[in-house]
């Protein structure tokens, strides 16, 4: 990635020299670009020691700059293709200025979108609710990345929307934490104010493992969550099975993974009771197909930044949104409410997902 970014900066530098003729604009670009790349490199290698808030600010500025450069490059390529195929009469200078303006507008809109959480409401009909219960509302949170990325203001907005939804159950499908989380009493207190009727449940994600998984689990428990590490509980008359992020890699009897073994062990109960499967990664294992009613996942961030191709566009498994599976059951892959890296989301809005599990013959769900 570093070589690619260096090549893109050099490409724009050469275009600036061609467009403006003199050395000043191109050298100013090159000097500032080298400075930003060096700062980001030193931060990543922990060669520069800054306080938490200053480090977050510098890292975000550098990240936003890199997104600006990448989008400018993409727009430049598109304009070059348009000039050659559609004979658009734009000079080299006009192409550069237009690419910079469009990139700046997209980045500004992306920053705004990253901090504007939307609520997605999905109705899931079923015949498996317990007697006397016609409706259960579940809110899914995923990929908050509390720590160096998601701060208090965004968390407050997210939790306001959770309270407004009046859930019966709240589930967190991984990557709640990121980096060091010790001493985060304020975040814990904010979560403790969420009091769904049947509790809060969580599973781990890959980022929860990056520093100390035990600290991450302790943080979730302090927030009032029951952490499901390859286990299943009953809440509100439905089954909630939660699998650890690494369970699909661990094989047990009959060459089944730990998560497959867990889901299959509830095969008999699932015929009569709604089984909700919580898994961070949006994969559906062969051994679980047809043995759950709804799987909730995250991990992809919906891509986070379109049109840039990132690791989140290439992760194994399903893309974002609701999927009806061939063997029965449904999968929902949530965009997540937080972000990683630059505080930018383009065409991948942050979301909390609200699921109204309703008896098939019941009335419309709550507003």
C-alpha positions, 0 to 999 in steps of 0.5 A, a space after each residue: 500500500 505504501 508503494 502504491 500511495 508513493 506512486 500516486 503522489 508522484 503521478 500527481 506531482 508530474 501532472 502538476 509540473 505539466 499543468 502549471 509549468 513552474 516548480 513551485 506548485 509541484 514542489 509544494 505538493 511533493 513536500 507536503 505529501 512526503 511530510 504527511 506520509 512520513 508522519 503517518 508511517 512514524 505513527 504506525 511504527 510508534 516512533 512518535 509519542 503523542 497523547 491519545 487525543 493528539 495522536 487521534 487528531 494527527 492520524 485522522 488528518 493524515 488519513 483524510 489526506 490520503 483519502 483525498 489523494 486517492 480519490 483525486 487520482 481516481 477522478 483524474 483517471 476517469 477524466 483522462 478516459 473521458 477526454 480520450 473517448 468523449 472528446 471533452 475539451 478540458 485542459 490539463 490544469 482544468 482536469 487537475 483542479 476539477 479532480 481536487 474540487 470533486 475529491 474535496 467535496 466527496 471527502 467532506 460528504 464522507 466525513 459527514 456521513 461517517 458521523 451520521 448514523 442511520 437506523 435500518 428497520 427489518 421485519 422478520 416473520 416467524 411461527 416460532 415465537 413463544 405462546 403469548 408473544 407476538 413481537 420481539 424487537 432486537 437491535 444490532 450494533 457492530 463494528 463500533 471500534 471504540 478506542 482510537 477511532 470512535 469517540 464519545 460524541 459518536 457513541 452518544 449518538 449511536 446509543 440515543 438511537 438504540 434507546 429510541 428504538 426501545 429494544 427488547 434485546 441488544 446484540 453486539 456482533 464484534 469489534 466493539 473495541 479497538 486498541 487500549 480500553 482501560 480506564 474507559 469508565 465513561 463509555 461503560 456508564 453510557 452502555 449501562 444506561 441501556 436496559 433492554 427487557 431481555 438483556 444485551 449479548 455480544 460476541 468477539 470480532 477480529 479487532 477485539 483480539 488485536 491488543 488483549 482479548 481478556 480486556 476486551 471481554 472484561 470491557 463488554 461485561 462491564 458494559 452489562 453484556 453477556 459475552 457468548 463465546 461459543 455458547 447459546 442462551 435463551 432470552 425472551 423465548 428465542 435462542 441466541 447462539 454466539 460464536 467466537 471470531 476464531 471458532 470457524 478455524 477450530 475443528 472438532 469431531 467429524 471435522 466440524 468447526 466449533 461454531 458448526 458443532 454449537 449450532 448443530 447441537 440445537 438442531 432439535 430445539 431450533 425446529 420449534 424455537 427461533 434461533 438467532 446466530 451472532 457471528 462477526 464475519 459474514 460467512 455461512 458455514 455449511 454445517 450451520 445452513 438451515 439450522 438457524 433462522 437469522 444470522 447477524 454479522 458485520 465486519 465489512 463496514 459496507 466497504 466504508 469508502 467507495 470507489 476505493 478498493 480496500 480489504 473490506 471489499 475483499 473479505 470472505 463471505 457475503 456483502 452487506 444487506 439482507 440475504 435469504 439463504 437457499 437452505 432456509 433462514 436469513 443473513 443480515 450483514 450490517 455496515 456497522 456504526 463506527 469506522 477504522 482509519 480515516 473518519 470517512 464513509 462514502 456510499 456506506 453509511 453507518 447504521 444500527 439495525 433494528 429487527 422486528 421478529 413478529 408472529 406471521 399472523 401478527 399485526 404490523 410491528 411498532 414504529 
